[in-house]
Amino acid sequence: MKVGLIVECAPQGLEDVILPKIIDLLAIECKIRITYDIRTMVNKELLIEGCADVATTFLHEGYDRVLILWDENPPWTEQKKFAEKRCWCKERDAIRARLVASEVPLKNVGLVCVEHEFETILMYDTNLLRAVVSPSDNHPAKIKRVKDPLAIDDPTGWLERQFRIHKSRYNKAVVAKKFAANLNGLDALKRSDIFRRLADKILGQMPRGWDPCIYVPRGPKR
């Protein structure tokens, strides 16, 4: 199958770097061949404005599915750039309206808003976090299992603190590559409801044997 992915990060951002690894691991687990292309939209505002045009191009070029992925709370973004009261519903509706106006068949498009940030998904894999944060093999990071990553409202800030605690340097581009290099399986990520939804929308169905993901649209945070 052929999948087009539209993400809000800049080129070589976390999603741009690690999604290929995730797709490769999904392909191995599901025993299918997945080809893909990723279009980076730089930020959420540009993603919402331009996703319909990119989705149209993907489908015209013969892609089977299109995934539109964005963060609820992108790091380093002014609060005024978020949907009113950080409402996923308003953002999703804005994207759907643009897709409908451009006559994009919604059955071929998956929408995934990551609660908090993309890093939230990765925090379910403790061994991955340790490998990424460790300054060297001789000085492994002692990071405890995060019981509930969704309880951490600022995943980027949390990750930066782990680097400081373990006297390791946080560099966004380097960290993205380390995440991709050290992600060796999906079992830990499967604990994340968001990740299971992501896999479902990439493939068009939930992988066999995975727990279901029942999506409940989110309104304004209270």
N, C-alpha and C positions, 0 to 999 in steps of 0.2 A: 504494500500500500504506500501511497505518497501523501505526506502530510506537510502543510505549510503552517509555520508558527509565527505569530505576531506578538512581540513582547515589548514592554515599555522601556527596557534598559538601553544603554548606549552599546555600540559595538564592543565586544569583549567584556561586557558586563556579566554578572553572575549567571543570569538565565541563558545568555547567549553561549556561554562556555560550558555550563553543566547540563543543559537540556540534551545536547547530542549524546552525552554519556548515558543519561536516563533513557533515551530512546533506544540506544544500542542494547542496554540491559533489558528493556521491555521486549525488544525483538527476539533476544535470546530466550527469555522466559516463555514467551508466547509462541516461539518457533515460527515466526513470520518474518518476512523481509520488509523493512520500513526505510524508505528514502524520505528525505526531508530538506526543507530550506527554512531558515530563520530570518525574519525581517525585524530589525531593531528600530523602535520608534522614538528612542531617546528619553521620553517622559510620558506620564499618563495622559496629559492634555493632548499631546500630539497623537498618541495611540487612539484615543476616543475620536478625534477629528479625522484621522486618516485610515483607520482600520478597514472601513468598508471598501475603499479603493484597492487596498492591498489584498483583501480577501477575494475581491472580484478578479484580480489578476491571477491569484493562485488557482482559482477554480477554472478560469479560462485556459490556464496552462496545463490542465489535466490533473490537478491535485484532488485526491479523494476527500480529504478533510482539511479544515482550517481550525487552528486553535488560537484563540485570543486570550492572552494571559496578562494580568496586571496585579499590582500590589494594592491592598487596601490602604496602606500607609507607607508610601515610598520614602526611603531615607533621604535627607537633604532636600526635601521639598517643602515649600512654604505652605502653611496650613490653608491659606486661601485657595490653593490649587486643588484641594481635596473636594470631593462632593460635599454638599451641605451636610454638616454633622457626620461626615464620613459614612454616608449612606451608600452601601453597595447597590441598593435597588435603583437609585438615581443613575449611577454609573452604568449599570447593566442596561437599564432602559434607554439611556442615551446611545449606547453601542447598538442595541437591537434596532432602534429607530433609524440609525444610519444604514444598517444592513438592509432593512426592509426598503428604505428609500432607494437603495442601489440595486434592488431586486436580487439580493444575495439569498440563495436558498438556505434557510436557517437549519434545516436538517443536516447540512454538511458542515456546520460551524459549531464549535464548542466554546463556551465562555467560562473562564475560571478566574475568579478574584481570590487571591491568596490572602487569607486573614493575617493581618499585620504585614509581613514581608516574605519574600521567597526563602529567606534564611530560616523562617519558622519551620518549613518542611524539613530542612537539613538538620535541625536541632533534635529530631527524633533518632538520629543515628549517633550514638555516643562515641563509638570507635572512630567514626569519620571526624567528629569534632576534635578528638584527641590527636588524630594524625595531622589535621590542618593546623592546630594551634601549637603543637610541639615545636620548639625551636630546633631540635635535632633528635636523631634516634637515641642518642645517649641521655637526652633530657625529655622523656615523654611527659606530656601534659596530664595532670591528674584532675580530670574533669568528671564530676559526678553525673549520673544519668539525670537528664532533665525530665522530671515526672510529667509535667504538663507544659509543653512549649507555648501553647496558646495563652498561658498565664503571663508570659513575658511580652509586654506591650511594645518593647523596643529591641527587637532581635539584633539589629546592627550594633546598637550600644552595648548589649550584653556580650556580643562576640568581641568587640573591641576591648572590653574589660578583661576577657579571658586572655587575650594576647598580652595585655599589660601585666596581669598577674603572673604569667609564665615567662615574662621578659622576652617576648617574641614580638617582632615588628609586624604591624598590621598594614598591609598594602592591598588595596581593593583588587587590583588586577592579578596580583600574585595569589591572593587568597582564592579567587575564582578558579584559577588553574589547579591549585592544591585540592580544592573540593572535587573537581572533575577527576584528577589523577588518583585520588584515594577512595572514590566511591566504587566499591567492588560488588555490591549487591543491593537488592531493593527490600529485603525482608524488614529492616528496621523502619524504613520510610513507609511501609504499608500500614504502620500503626496510625499514620496521619490520614484523617478523613479527607483533608485537602489534597493530599497526594493521590489517594485512590480516585478522587474526582478528576484530577489531572490526567491520570492514566486512562480513565474511562473516556474522556473527551478527546484524547489523542487517538485512541483506537476506535472510537465509536461504540464501544461496549466494554464492560468490566472484564478484565482477564479472568479466565476460568479459575475457580478456587479462591478468589479474593473475596473479602467481606464486601457487602454492598455499600454504596455511598448514597444516602438519602439526602438530597440537597434541600435545605430550608433557606429560602431567600431572607437576607438580613436587612433590617431596616436601620434607622439611625441608632447609634450607640446612646445609651442612657446612663 
